[in-house]
Every structure is written in C-alpha cells, then in structure tokens.
Amino acid sequence: MNQRNIRTLHRWTAIATALPFACVVLSGILLQLKKEFSWIQPRTLSGSDGGGPLLTLDSLLALSAAVPEADVAGWNDVERIDIRPDKRIAKIRCRNHRELQIDLHSGEVLSSRFRRSDIIESVHDGSFIHPAVKYAVFLPSGIAVFLLWITGLVLAGKRKKRRGSS
C-alpha cells in the first residue's frame, strides 16, 4: 500500500470514528475521576461501630422502600446490593440510579444520592443509545482507532525515512 492510500485510509477512518471515540474519551475521563467527585459517584460513608445484629436482606429492602426518592416497591427495583463490612454499610443501587447507603447495625439511611457513574459507563461503551450499539458501532470504532494508530506510525516512519534520505 502506498503512502497516499495510507493517508486516505487514515483520514477517512479518523472521520468515521470521531464521534464514538469522543464519547469514549470524554466518558473515560469522567470515570477516571468518579471517586474524586461525589457528583459522579457518591462517596462511601461508614456505619456505626455498634455491635448489634447485622440487618437482613429483607430489612434492607424495607428500609430502601421507606425512602421515597429511591422508588423501591420490591426486589425488581433494586439493581444490586454492595455490602461493605469494613465500612459497616450496605450500598443499595436502585434501578432509577439512586444509591442508598444504609448502616448495617442501626438501619439508619446514611445517604440517598443520585449515582451518575453507571450512566457514564453506558455512554462509554455505547449501550446508552442501544445495547446493540456497543458491538455494532463502538467495538468497530475501537478497532478502527487501533488502525489509526498503526497507519499513523507507518506515516510517521515513512516521513522520517524520507527526511533522512535527502
């Protein structure tokens, strides 16, 4: 393949991947910072040191249902529960992207905050638009960006070689 064809391939690949790549890069930057900004992901709090009994899953569900903004009526409204024994809390992630942090001993709801990191992750992998976009657009774009890297190296190497031979 001659240098002109490589430049053309490089240019059109860059144009075709610009938007998906921008989504990946910008959302990736936000994900790198998610622990630094509670706007993206709520900070993890600590529960009480009390030695009382740990809460059951049913009691965690009942406590979650008592928080109006969590919009929890049953287990179908809970995406996942993350138990942090060292912090003595349970993080309940609701389907509406609300995160509750509940003290495992006292049952106190320590925090009820909106969690944006999951939305940012879905933008990062393309599934925010539609699950198929992840594989039909973002995966080929990732492969194309790898191709950009290779063609860029080839073009840079040929340019350096041309300058050195003059």
C-alpha positions as CSV (number, residue, x, y, z in Angstrom):
1,M,0.0,0.0,0.0
2,N,1.5,3.3,-1.0
3,Q,1.7,6.4,1.3
4,R,-1.2,8.2,-0.5
5,N,-3.5,5.2,0.1
6,I,-2.4,5.0,3.7
7,R,-3.1,8.7,4.2
8,T,-6.6,8.4,2.7
9,L,-7.4,5.3,4.8
10,H,-6.1,7.2,7.9
11,R,-8.2,10.3,7.2
12,W,-11.5,8.5,6.5
13,T,-11.0,6.2,9.5
14,A,-10.5,9.3,11.7
15,I,-13.7,10.9,10.3
16,A,-15.7,7.7,10.8
17,T,-14.6,7.2,14.4
18,A,-14.6,10.8,15.6
19,L,-18.0,10.8,17.4
20,P,-17.8,7.3,19.1
21,F,-14.2,8.0,20.0
22,A,-15.0,11.4,21.6
23,C,-17.8,9.6,23.7
24,V,-15.3,7.0,24.9
25,V,-12.6,9.6,25.7
26,L,-14.8,12.1,27.5
27,S,-16.7,9.5,29.4
28,G,-13.4,7.7,30.2
29,I,-12.1,11.0,31.7
30,L,-15.2,11.3,33.9
31,L,-14.9,7.6,35.0
32,Q,-11.2,8.2,36.0
33,L,-12.5,11.0,38.3
34,K,-15.6,9.2,39.7
35,K,-14.0,8.7,43.2
36,E,-12.9,12.3,43.3
37,F,-16.3,13.9,42.7
38,S,-19.4,12.9,44.6
39,W,-21.5,14.4,41.7
40,I,-20.4,11.4,39.6
41,Q,-20.5,8.7,42.3
42,P,-21.5,9.2,46.0
43,R,-18.6,8.9,48.5
44,T,-18.7,5.8,50.5
45,L,-19.6,6.6,54.1
46,S,-19.0,4.5,57.3
47,G,-21.6,3.0,59.5
48,S,-21.7,2.8,63.3
49,D,-19.4,0.8,65.4
50,G,-22.3,-0.8,67.2
51,G,-22.1,-4.4,67.8
52,G,-25.8,-5.0,67.2
53,P,-27.0,-7.7,64.8
54,L,-26.5,-7.1,61.1
55,L,-29.5,-6.3,59.0
56,T,-31.2,-9.0,56.9
57,L,-31.8,-8.6,53.1
58,D,-35.5,-8.2,53.8
59,S,-34.9,-5.4,56.3
60,L,-32.6,-3.7,53.8
61,L,-35.4,-3.9,51.2
62,A,-37.9,-2.4,53.7
63,L,-35.5,0.4,54.6
64,S,-35.0,1.1,50.9
65,A,-38.7,1.2,50.3
66,A,-39.1,3.8,53.0
67,V,-37.0,6.3,51.0
68,P,-39.5,7.9,48.6
69,E,-36.9,9.1,46.0
70,A,-35.5,5.5,45.8
71,D,-38.7,4.4,44.2
72,V,-38.4,0.9,45.6
73,A,-41.5,-1.3,45.8
74,G,-39.8,-4.7,45.6
75,W,-36.7,-6.6,44.6
76,N,-37.3,-5.7,40.9
77,D,-36.5,-2.1,41.7
78,V,-33.1,-3.0,43.2
79,E,-30.2,-3.4,40.8
80,R,-27.6,-4.6,43.3
81,I,-26.6,-4.6,46.9
82,D,-23.0,-4.0,47.8
83,I,-22.1,-5.0,51.3
84,R,-19.0,-3.2,52.7
85,P,-18.1,-5.0,56.0
86,D,-15.1,-2.8,56.7
87,K,-17.3,0.3,56.4
88,R,-20.3,-1.4,58.1
89,I,-22.7,-0.3,55.4
90,A,-24.8,-1.7,52.6
91,K,-24.9,0.3,49.3
92,I,-28.3,-0.3,47.6
93,R,-28.3,0.6,43.9
94,C,-31.8,1.2,42.7
95,R,-33.0,0.9,39.1
96,N,-33.6,4.7,39.0
97,H,-29.8,5.3,39.5
98,R,-30.3,6.3,43.2
99,E,-27.7,4.9,45.6
100,L,-28.7,4.4,49.3
101,Q,-26.1,3.8,51.9
102,I,-27.5,2.1,55.0
103,D,-25.8,1.4,58.3
104,L,-25.7,-2.3,58.7
105,H,-26.1,-2.2,62.5
106,S,-28.5,0.7,63.2
107,G,-30.5,0.6,59.9
108,E,-30.1,4.4,59.5
109,V,-30.1,5.6,55.9
110,L,-26.8,7.5,55.8
111,S,-27.1,8.7,52.2
112,S,-29.5,8.9,49.4
113,R,-27.8,10.3,46.3
114,F,-28.1,10.1,42.5
115,R,-25.3,7.9,41.0
116,R,-24.2,9.1,37.6
117,S,-21.2,6.8,37.1
118,D,-23.4,3.9,35.8
119,I,-24.9,6.3,33.2
120,I,-21.5,7.5,32.2
121,E,-20.3,3.8,31.8
122,S,-23.2,3.1,29.5
123,V,-22.2,6.2,27.4
124,H,-18.6,4.9,27.5
125,D,-19.4,1.6,26.0
126,G,-22.3,2.8,23.7
127,S,-25.1,0.8,25.4
128,F,-26.7,4.1,26.4
129,I,-28.1,4.5,22.9
130,H,-29.0,0.8,22.5
131,P,-27.3,-2.4,23.6
132,A,-26.5,-3.4,20.0
133,V,-24.6,-0.1,19.5
134,K,-21.9,-1.4,21.9
135,Y,-20.9,-4.1,19.4
136,A,-22.1,-2.6,16.1
137,V,-20.6,0.9,16.5
138,F,-18.2,1.2,19.5
139,L,-16.3,-2.1,19.0
140,P,-15.6,-1.5,15.3
141,S,-14.7,2.1,16.2
142,G,-12.2,0.8,18.8
143,I,-10.7,-1.5,16.2
144,A,-10.6,1.5,13.7
145,V,-8.8,3.7,16.3
146,F,-6.2,0.9,16.6
147,L,-5.9,1.0,12.8
148,L,-5.4,4.8,13.1
149,W,-2.6,4.2,15.5
150,I,-0.9,1.7,13.1
151,T,-1.3,3.9,10.0
152,G,-0.2,6.9,11.9
153,L,3.0,5.1,12.9
154,V,3.6,4.0,9.3
155,L,3.1,7.5,8.0
156,A,5.4,8.9,10.7
157,G,8.0,6.3,9.9
158,K,7.9,6.9,6.2
159,R,8.1,10.7,6.7
160,K,11.2,10.3,9.0
161,K,12.8,7.9,6.5
162,R,12.1,10.3,3.6
163,R,13.7,13.2,5.5
164,G,16.7,11.1,6.5
165,S,17.4,10.1,2.9
166,S,17.6,13.7,1.5
